């Protein structure tokens, strides 16, 4: 029986799978960081959502890795005292 790590390594050989996997990994990491920041603040989802002027449902979706619009993300970051920054990727993809 194949381990998950071996199976994943094999699947990552496929370029299409690798791109989708990386997007999902980044989204999951962003969601995790938002939950950690909210927990550190001691605020509930309802409190952060009100402060960010978004619905609690929008915040919940964001924390669970669902896609959202950039405005929602920026509002939530501001409510949590976070600064959203972009950095150049080590791997540049051809246009």
C-alpha positions in Angstrom: 0.0 0.0 0.0 1.3 3.4 -1.0 1.7 6.2 1.6 0.1 9.5 1.1 3.5 11.2 0.7 4.5 8.9 -2.1 1.1 9.3 -3.8 1.3 13.1 -3.5 4.9 13.1 -4.9 3.7 11.2 -7.9 0.7 13.4 -8.5 2.8 16.5 -8.2 4.7 15.4 -11.4 1.6 16.4 -13.3 1.9 20.2 -14.1 -1.9 20.9 -14.0 -2.3 19.1 -10.7 0.8 20.9 -9.2 -0.6 24.3 -10.1 -4.0 23.6 -8.5 -2.4 22.0 -5.5 -0.2 25.1 -4.9 -3.1 27.4 -5.2 -5.1 25.4 -2.7 -2.1 25.2 -0.4 -1.7 29.0 -0.4 -5.4 29.5 0.2 -5.3 27.1 3.2 -2.3 28.9 4.6 -3.9 32.3 4.3 -7.0 30.9 6.0 -5.0 29.4 8.8 -3.2 32.7 9.4 -6.5 34.6 9.6 -7.9 32.2 12.2 -4.7 32.4 14.2 -4.8 36.3 14.1 -8.5 36.3 15.1 -7.8 33.9 18.0 -4.9 36.0 19.2 -7.1 39.1 19.2 -9.6 37.3 21.4 -12.4 38.4 19.1 -15.3 36.2 17.8 -16.1 35.9 14.2 -19.2 38.1 14.8 -17.0 40.9 16.3 -14.4 40.8 13.5 -17.1 40.7 10.9 -18.9 43.7 12.3 -15.6 45.6 12.6 -14.7 44.7 9.0 -18.2 45.5 7.8 -18.7 42.1 6.2 -21.1 39.3 7.2 -20.2 36.6 9.6 -20.9 34.2 6.8 -18.3 35.9 4.5 -15.7 35.8 7.3 -16.5 32.1 8.0 -16.0 31.3 4.3 -12.7 33.1 4.2 -11.5 31.3 7.3 -12.5 28.0 5.7 -10.6 28.6 2.5 -13.5 29.5 0.3 -12.7 32.1 -2.3 -13.7 35.7 -1.6 -13.2 39.1 -3.2 -10.2 41.2 -2.4 -12.2 43.9 -0.7 -13.5 41.3 1.9 -10.0 40.1 2.5 -8.6 43.6 2.9 -11.4 44.6 5.3 -10.9 41.5 7.5 -7.1 42.1 7.5 -7.6 45.7 8.6 -10.0 44.6 11.4 -7.4 42.2 12.7 -4.6 44.7 12.4 -2.9 42.8 9.6 -1.1 44.2 6.6 -1.5 42.3 3.3 1.7 42.3 1.3 2.7 40.7 -1.9 6.1 39.3 -2.6 7.7 38.1 -5.8 7.6 34.4 -6.2 10.9 32.4 -6.4 9.4 30.5 -9.4 8.4 32.9 -12.1 5.9 31.3 -14.5 6.0 32.2 -18.2 3.3 34.6 -19.3 
